[in-house]
């Protein structure tokens, strides 16, 4: 049987992006709070990512807070014409680094202006509204009021496109009745596959799906299965996990994060790793045993 291949790009809003992007969350300090230990290294990773063809960066002004967006601006502004920066709102950080829901009109409006100021742009390419009804995963809850605020900011020209994060299928369906949704960002990987049906539905609608925690949720036995496959393929477990996601569906966009230039290069190389049907079947067994 032939290997399964997928396109190298996908449409995100009105822009075409490479399917392997970069997540900037790890550029902040421990717990995504405070400054990085090595600021120069963080700036270098961002510059190398873009120089290597990354044109989709995921961030938020509550990373740090403010730190990650300020690093992006320092490293990359003036931004390349093809670069799409996706940010998110819906949370704020406590003084102890805690994650606190921030869903009022005032908080959401302030968050958009914070992102604009710290990124140094006049309009945000894509803003994901992060639902915080359960910080551990999607949970039902009212979304009309906060999403209407974001849609109003879009109409004012401060936001080009809107996405959702930590969202259920029902919330996505409701949201699509309020405004256009260009992407969904949820927890998904080889072992955590609750969104399988959702991904396929979004693919049919031309909506991007952006999984986070590509190695999260593995138990030791499942991790050893992934490691064995990676060893046979002369790849790293992360590369195999990313390659599996790329071959899972054409609308999946990856945002692996790292503060290491070496790991960045390894992650980007996953785009060239092709998994055979037999390997895919073996990896699918990780979810079956979860």
Beta strands, then each sheet from edge to edge (+ up, - down):
strand 1: 9-12
strand 2: 15-18
strand 3: 22-23
strand 4: 56-58
strand 5: 84-89
strand 6: 91-93
strand 7: 99-101
strand 8: 124-130
strand 9: 159-165
strand 10: 183-187
strand 11: 208-212
sheet 1: 1+ 2-
sheet 2: 3+ 4+ 5+ 8+ 9+ 10+ 11+
sheet 3: 6+ 7-
end
